[in-house]
Amino acid sequence: MSIRTTTALAALITVGACTPPALAQQDDDSLEEIIVVGKQQSYFEKARKTAMKMEADDLETPFSLSVLNATMLEDLKANTLEDAYGYISGFSRSGTNANSFTIRGLSADLQNIQVDGLPGLVSRFGSPVTANIERVEVLKGPASVLYGWMDPGGMLNIVTKKPQAETYRSVDVTYQHFIDQNEGGLEGSIDLTGPLNDDGTIMYRLVAGGETEDSFRNYVEEDTLYFYPSLAFQLSDKTRLDLQFEYTKEDRSGDDGLFVLNQDLSTIAPIETYYQEPGDSDNDKGYAFSLSLEHQASDNLTASFRWRSVFHEDERDLYESNAVRPDNTLRRRNRNQYNNRKYHFFDANVNYHIDGAIEQNILAGVNGGYEYRQYDRLAFDTRGANVDIYDPVYTGQILEDDPGNFRKWNLYNVGAYLFDRFTINEHLTLVAGVRFDYQEGDYEYYYLDNDDTGEDETNTSSTNFNGGIVYRVNDRLSLYASYAQSFNPQTVATYDQHGDQLDPEQGEQFEAGVKLAALDGRLNLNAAWFDISKENVVENNGDYNELVGKITSNGIEVNLQYQATDTLQFQGGYTYVDAEVAETFNEDALNNVPAFAPAHSAFLWMRYNYPREVLGGLLGASLGVRYESDRFTDEESRKRVLLPEYTVVDAALYYERNRMKYAVNIANLTNKVYYTGGSNDYKIYPAEPLKISLSARIDF
């Protein structure tokens, strides 16, 4: 941290401290006004659109959802989305990439993360920054009927900030510091929105910022820039057009974490130990254009069209961790890989509401698009450059830059879906949906070491269903049950013994639960039982590929939100997962628990605001506890490492005075050493130790 950046942060805080105090009445009604000042914004969102692509109260939705709104993200001081994963029920981190997590015991693909309901992240490896996030809606279980191909554990939908007709501006600065390592970083952002013309029919929003951080790990640094401008046009009372642009650039040090000997975590080195070469890099950059058009044709008919185009590239240039050697050293390989991806996806639908003896909301739509993937191994040398586990000696570039291969895919997908919600009476609601998908693609490869080239073309199709029933006992309580399917096409080209493209992976979930909304919306409780299976997993029997792999996961999940008073609220969750590899050729994995599927995970977050003014402002505090039982880094017994259970405590203090908001967030208060991800025994990622964040925000 430079003297200049520290001085800038101090100046911002000083400006806020010198701001005239909020006007406080000193007469008999002062207590009432102070309580109003201390009233909290709720963490709970009653209306969720992701589950059925239509607005619906949670009590009328036969699927499980978790929501992290902007208030919760701000209180957590989660600068990136992965900072908040511990406060989503059923989530377990498994690594450092954007999609490195499991939901209900099943791994996720990039397709499981969507932005305003469409796929494509501008950063493939880095976790999305939260500066442009209004809320995150997490749909548990298969979501293919409305959103297309993805793994069956669940879907994370990022709802971005949109232009507003009311003027709002904010500037936020945060300084972060790792106590033991004496390292840290600085993050700053702006959020500006308001009208551009007199009648407010043209609105803008600009979110921009950046972050620089020296990690707690040796030689590991990260610099991030992001820029999110958007425009909205209220074309009429019933028609709105939104245009958005995203740009993100991330420069990171290449880092594959730690390794252990004999699959024994007790042999692991200190968390700051670094095994790549100083100067190794892992960089991302990308930009995206999005369009959204909403039109209400009549009181009963609405139409929606959305488009998202993403242009992304990343490059890893590092001595990559490759295997643990018999001499107790880490074998590394020289890897320089350039990846290029493009996404062009759309979704168009109409929603028709029918009044009658049986009320209906019919949703009919089509979505799909084009994806381009290019993987170019500029260097790929596997010969060695071993390092010691406790005393790594950095050698510089000693391996040759042997070129590897060039591969590219062109993938085309289109799907049509029909979904209907039937309101039979005030107590009973039914939903049913069906989707048909067709996908085709071509694949080209060129192996530079032997001049082997080739190309393939394949196509596949899939039909999937979902359905559910909700029985609303009264205005506060409902019971539900649902069924949903998912699909995920195999990589082009994955052939069977006859040379035919293998069918897609298939997933399904049975779920039943109860939802409670009581005490005038202050108490919300959701409890669910689920049973998920993922089938048609490709495995090779030694001669050819077969669809024999199967993973199952079942358990229970409970989510609680309770706002006891205007100044005190709680949010918590618990998930029990019993997952296993149910079918496989690999006897070393059969009946084992899949990677990063903890049997138990739980969290509790609470915030309290002191109901009286303190020095003319509002004082508040938060406390959070996160727990995960032990997890394995892989399903194969000969490779996996058991990562022990952990309990982590987070805390925060807040002070608000007029237009200024200050916060002190303490992550990992007890400085617990634990591990959040990994692969086998040679890539194990340590979690952040005790970190203090000082932030100041001014709204104007």
N, C-alpha and C positions, 0 to 999 in steps of 0.2 A: 504494500500500500504506500503510494507516494505521499509526500507532504502536501502536495497540491490537492489531491483528491480528498485527503483527510480534512484539509482546511475548508474545502467546498462543502462537505457534509456538515461540518461544524457551523458554517455560516448559515446554511439552510435551517438548521435546528434553532440557531440564535434568532433568525428572523421570526420564526413561529413563536418563540418564547416572548418576543417583544410585541406580539400582536395584542391589541387591546382585548381584555377578557370578555367572554360572552356576557351579554346583559342578563343579569340575574335579579329578579325581584326580591326585595328585602321585607316584603309585607307578609301577611298571613298565608298567602297562596304560594309562597316561594317553594315549599316542599313539593307541592304538586308539579311545578314546572321543572324542578330538578329531576324528579322521577321520569318525566317525559324525556328529558335530555338523556337519561341513563337507559331508556328503553332500547332493547337490542333488536336488530333485524334477525329474523328467524333463519335457521339453516335449512328448514324444510320447504320443499316445493310441492304443492298439492297437484298441480297440473303438469303432466309429463306427456310429451308428444312422441318420443322416440319409439315406444313400445308398439304403437298402432298407426303411426304417421297421422294421427288426428288428436286433437285436444281431448283429454279424458281425465277425470278425477282418478286418483290412485285407487280409491275404493271400487272403481268400476273397471279396473284393469286386471285381467287374469294372468299377469306375468309379474316377475320381481324386478324392481328397479332400485338403484341407489343413485342419489343425486349429490354432487358437490357443487354448491352455488358459489357465486363470487364472494359472498360474505365469509363462507367457510375457508375458501382459498386465501383470502386476505388475512384472516385470523391466524391461519397456519403459517403465513408468510412463505407459501409454496411458490417459488420463482419458476420452477419447472413442475410438470405434472407428476413426475415420479416422486416428488417430495410429499405428495398427498396420497399415494397409493396405500400406505399403511392405514388410512382412515376410510377405506372402501371395503365393505365386507366381502369375503371370499376371494380377495386379491392377494397374490404373493409375488413379489419381485423375483426374477430369475436371472437378471443380468443388467447390462447397461444400455442396451438398445431400446428404441422407442417401444417396441412390442415385446420386450423381455419381461413378461409377467404371465401368470396363470390365473384363470378364473374358474372357481369351483373345481380345482385340481387339474384342469386341462390347459395346455399351452395355447398361446394366441399367435395369429399371423398379423402382418401389417394390415390386411383387409379388415381385421377386427377393430381397428381404430378408424373412425370416420369423422369428417369435418362437416358439420351441418348436414349429415346424412349421406355424404358422398365420400368415397375413398381417396387417398392420396395425401401423404404428409410431405411438407417441403423439406423436412429433414428425415432421413431414413434411420439414422442411428441415434441422434440426440432426442431426448424426451421433449415434447412440445413445451414452449414457454407459456405461462399462464396470463401474461399481460393482456392478451386479446381474447381471453376465455370468459364468457358470461356464466356458464355453468357446464358441468359434465354430467351426462345422463348415462348410467351404466345399466344396460339391459342384460339380465342374466339368462343364460341358455341360448339355444339356436335362434338366429335372427334372419335366416336366409330368405324366407318367404317375401319379406319386404325390402331386403337390402342386398340380396345376392350372395355369392359364395363367401364363406368364412368358416373358421373352426367353431365347434358347437358350444364352447364354454360361456360365451357372452360377447357383447359388443359395447365398446366405449365410444359414445358420440359426443364430440366437442361442439358445443353451441357457442359460436363466436359473438363478439360484441358488434352491435349494429349502430348506424347513425341514429341520433335522437333529435327530436324537434326542440327540446329544451337545451339551452347552452350549459355545458359542463366542461370543466378543465381540471386536470390534476397533474402534479409532478411528484414522482416518488423516487427516493434515493435510499439504498440499503447498503450497509457495510457488514460483511460477514467475516468472522474470525474463528479459526481453530485454535483452541487454547494451548494444547500440548505442543502442537507443531509450529506455533507462531506464524501461521500462514492465513491468508484470507482473500477477500475479493470485494469488488464494488459493483453494484447493479443500479441502474437508473432507468426510468421510463416516464413517458408522458402519455396522457389520454385526453384528447380534445374532441368534442362533438358539439353540434348545434346546427342551426339553419344557415343556409347560404343566400336566401332571398327573403323578401319581406313577408310573404305569406307562408313561409315554412314548408313549401312543397319540395324543396331541394335541401337535403341535409348531408352533412359530412361527418366522418370520424377519422381520426388519426391516432394510431397507437404505435409508438416507436420506442426503442431503447437498446440497451446492451449490457453485457456483463463481462467482467474479467475476474478470473479466480486462479489463485495458486492453491492447488489441492493439498490435502493432508499427506498425499503420497509423494515421494521423492520424484522430482523431474516432471511432474504432471501438472499441466496448466490448461486453461480453457478460456477462449475469447468468443463471445457470441454477439451478433448484431441482428436486430429484427426491425421490420418496417411494415406496418399494416394500415394502409389508407383505404377508405371506402366511401362510397357515395350512395345515397338513397333518393329516389324520385317518387313522390306521391303523385302518380299520374292522374288519379281521381280519388274520390272517396272510397272506391272499391278496388283500386289497383295500385300496387307498389312494386317498384323495381330496385333491386340492390345490386351494386357492383363492388367487388372487393378484390384487393391485391395483397399478396403476401410475399415477403422476402426474408429469408433467414440465411445467415452465414455463420458457421461454427468451425473454429480452428481448435483442435484438441491434440493433446499428446497421445500417441499410441500407447495403450495400457491394457494388458491382459490379466491384471490382478496377480494373485499369488498361486503357489502350488504346494502340495504336501507329499510326504514320503509314505509309501505303503498304505495309501488311502486313509491315513491317520491324521486327523486335524490337530492333534497335539504336537505334531512336528512343524506346524506352520510358522513362518517367520513373522516379525513385527509388521503391522499393517501398512507402514510406510515403505516397505521394501519394494524395489522396482526392478523388473527383470528384462525389460526391453532396453533398447539403446537410447540414451539421452538425445533428444531431437527427433525421435520417431513420431510420426503424425497420423492423425485419423480425422479427416476433415469432411465437412458437409456444406453444401449450399444448394439453395433451390428457390424457386418462386412459383406462385400460383395465381390464377385468375378465376374468380367465381362470379356467377350470375344467378340471381334468384328473382323470379317473377311470380307474384301472387295476385290472383284476380277473383273477386267474388261476383260471379255472374248474376246471382240472385240470392234470395234468403236461404235457398236450399242447395245451391250449387256453387262450389269453389273449385278453382283450377290452380295448379302449381307447376312451375317448370324451374329446374335448377341445373346448372352446368358448372363443372369444375375441371380446370386444366392445370396440371402440375408438371414442372420441368425441374428435374433434380439430378445432381451428380455428387459423388463422393469418392474419396481416394484414401486408401490405407497404405501407408509406407512404413513398415516396421519389421523388427525381428520378432515374429509371432511365436507365442508359446505353442509347442507342438506335442510334446510327450515327456513323461517322467522316465528317466533312464535308470537301468539297473545300478549304475554307480552313484545314484542319489543326486543327479544333476538334472537340470531342465534342458531338454533339447529345443532349440529354436530354429525357425526357418526364415529366410529372407523373403518377405512377401510385399509386393507392391501391386495393389489391385485397384483399378479404376472402374467404377460402376456408373451407369447412366440409366435413368428411368424417366419415362413420360407417361402421364395419365390424362385421359380425356373421357370423362364420365358425365352422364346426365340422368335425370329422373323427371318424368312427367306424369302427373296423375290428376284425376278429378275425384272430388268427394261430393256425393249426392245424398242429401238428407231427405228421408221419406217420412212424413207424418201419417199416422194411421193407427189402426188397432194394434199393429206391431211396428214400433218405430225402428227405422233402419238408417245406418250410415254406411253407404257403399263406397269403397275406395277402389278405383281401377287405375292401373298405371303400367308404365313400361320404363325400364332403366337398363343401363349397361354402358359399354364404351370400349375404349381401346387402351391397351397398355403395352409399352415398349420397354424391354429390359436388355441391357448390355453389360456383360461382365468381361473385363479385359485384364488378364493377369500379365502385367508388365514385367514382373519378376517373380520367380517361384523356385527357390532353392531349399531343399530339405536336408542338407548334409550335416548340419550341426550348429556350431557356435554355442556349446553348452555353457551354462552358468550354475554356480553353487547356490544352494537354497538360502544360506545365511550370509554369504559374502560374495554377492555377484560382482564380477569384474567386467566392466564394459570394454569391449574390444574394438569398437568402430566397425566400419563396413569391411568384413573379411570374407563374406560369401559372395559368390558371383551373382550377377543379375541375369539368371537364366530365364528367358521368357517362357510363359506357360501356355495359355490358350486364350482364344477369343470366342465368346458365345453371345448369341443374341436371340431374343424371342419377340414375335409380334402376336399379341393375344387379343382376340375380339370376343365380346360377350354381349348378349342381349337377353333380357328376361321380361316376361309379362306376368303381372300379378293381379289378383282379385281378392279383396278382403271385405268382409261384411260384419257389422256389429248390429245385433238384433236386441232391442230393448223390449222384452216380452211384456213386462209390467214393471211396477216400481221396485220389485224385488229381484227379478230374474233378467240377466243379460247373457247372451251367447255371442261368440265371435268365431269366425271361420275364415281361413285363407288358403289360397292355392297359388303356386307359381310354376311356370315352365321356363327353363333356361336352355340356351344353346350357346356353345363356345367352340371356337376354332382357333388354331394357332399354327405358326410355323417356327421352326428352330434351325439355326445355322451354327456350325462350330468349325474351328480351325485350330488344330494343335500344332504349335510352332516347332516343337522338337522333332516331329516326324512328318510334317506336312500333311497330316491326316485331315481331311475336310469332309463335310457332309451336311445334309439338310433333311428335315422331316416336316410333314404337315399332318395334323390330326384334327379331329373334332369330337365333341361329346355333348350330351344333353342330360338334363335332370329335371324331375318333377318333384316338388316338395309341398308339404301341407303344414298348417297349424290350426289350432282351435282351442276354445276355452269356454268356461262357464263361470259366472259370478252370481252368487246368491247374496243379495244385500239384506241382511237381517233387519237393520234399521239404518238411521242416518249416520251411525257411528261405526257399525260393524259389518263386514262382508266376508264371505267364504268363497274360495275359488279353486278351480282345477284347470290345468291346461296341458296341451301337448304341442310340441314344435319339432320340426325337422330342419336339418342344415345339409349343405353339400360343399365340397371343396375339390375342384378339379385337380387331377394329377398333373405333375409337371410334364410339359410337352418336351420330348416324347418318352412316355413310359409304357413299354409294350409287354404283352404277355407272350407265352410260348408260340402263339400263332402270328405274332407281329401286329396285333391289334392294340390300340390305345386302351389302357385300363380305365374302368369306370371311376367316377369321382368318389372321394371319401364321403361317407354318410354319417350324420349324427342325428340323435333324437333325444328329447327330454320329456319326461313326465314330471309334473309339478303340482303340488297342492298346498294351500296355505290359508292363512287368516290375516285380515287387515283391520286395524282399529284406528279410528280418528275420534278422540274424545276431548273433553274439557275445552270446548270451543276451538278445536284445532291445536291446542297446546300439547296434546299427547298423541303421538303417532307410533303405532307398533305394527310391524310386519313380520310374520313368521312363516317359513316355507320349508317343505320337504321336497327334495329333487332327486331324480335318477337320470343320469346322462350316460349315453354310450356313443363311442366314436368307432365306426367300423370301416372296412375297406381300406385299412392302412396297408400300403405297399410294403412287401418284404420279398427278399430274394432267397429262394430255396437252394441256391448253389448253381442252378442252371438257368432259371428264368424268374420273372417277377410274378407274384400272386397277391391277391387281396385277402390276406389272412389275418392281418393285425387288428386287434380290438382293444380299446381302453374303456374302462367303465369308471364312473364316479357317482356316488350317491351320498346324501347327507342332509343336514338341516342348516337353516340360516335364519337369523333373527336380527332385525334392525329396529332401533328405538330412537325416537326424537321426543324430548320432553322439555317444554319451556315452563318451568315451575312458576316463575314470576316474570315481570317485564325485564328484570335485570339478571335472571339466571336461567340458563338452558344447558341441556345435555344432548349429546349425540353419540350413539354407541352401536356396536354390532358384534355378533358372534357367528362363526361358521364352523361346522363339523363336516369333514370330508373323508370318505372311505373310498379311495381310488386304487385301481390296480391295472396292470397289464394282463388282460384276461385271455388273450389268444396271441401267440407268436411262435415263429420257428426257433427263436433264440431262447434256449432253455435257461440261459444266464439272466434273462429278464422276466420270464413267465411268473405271473402272480406277484411280481414286485410292485412297489408303489412308484408311480411315475415321478419324474423330476419335479421338484418344487410343488409338491401337493401336500402341504402340512395337514395333519389330521385336525388340528385346532388352531384357530386364529380369532383374535378379538381386538376390539379397540373401544376406548371411551374418551370423549373430548367434552370438556365443559368450559363455559365462559360465565364469569360473574362481573357485573358492573356495580360499583359502589353507588348507592342511590342518593348521594349528596355531592355537591360540588367540592372539589379539592383545588384550591388556588385558582378558582374561576373556571375549572374544567372538569372533565369526566375521567375517572380512574377505573380501569378494568383489569381483569386477569383471566388467564386460561390455563388449564392443565390437561394434558393428554397422556394416555397410556396405550401402548401397542404391544401385542403379544403374538408370537407364532411358535408353534411346537416344532420339533426337529423336522428337517427336510433332507432329501437326498439330491445330489447334483446330477444324477443320471438314474435310469432304471436298470442298467446292467450291473450286476453285483461285482464284477471284476474291475469296474472303472469308477464306481460312484463313491462319493465321500458323504458321510453323515454330518450335516451342519446342525449344531445343537439349538435348542429352543432359546428364545430371548424375550426379554421384556424391556421395553424402552420407554422412558418418560420424557415428554416434551412440556415446556412451560412458556408462558408469555405474559408480559405486562403491557398495558395500553394506557395512553393518556391523550385525550382529545381536548383541544382548547380552541374555540372559535373555528377557524378553517384548517387548523393543523391537527394532524394525527401522528403520534409517535408510538413506536412499539419496540420492545425488547423481546426477541424470541430466543429461547434456549432449546436447541435440539439435542437429544441424547443427554439429558441433564446429569445422569449418573456416569457418563463416559463409558458406557457399555461397549465391549468389543464383540461384534457379531458380524454375520456375513449375509449378504442379500442376494447373491447370485453366483453362477458358476457353471462350469462344464467339466464333467469327469473329475480328474484329480490335478489337472494342470492349469485350470482357469477358475480361480475362486476369488470373488470380489468382496472385499471388506466394506462394511458400511461406514458412514461418516462418524467420527468420534464427536465429542462435545464441541458444539458450534454455537456461537452467540451472533445474533443478527441485530443490528441497530438500524431502524428505519424511520424515515420522516416523510410524510405526505402532506401536501397542501392542496386543497380544493378551492377553486375560484371561478 
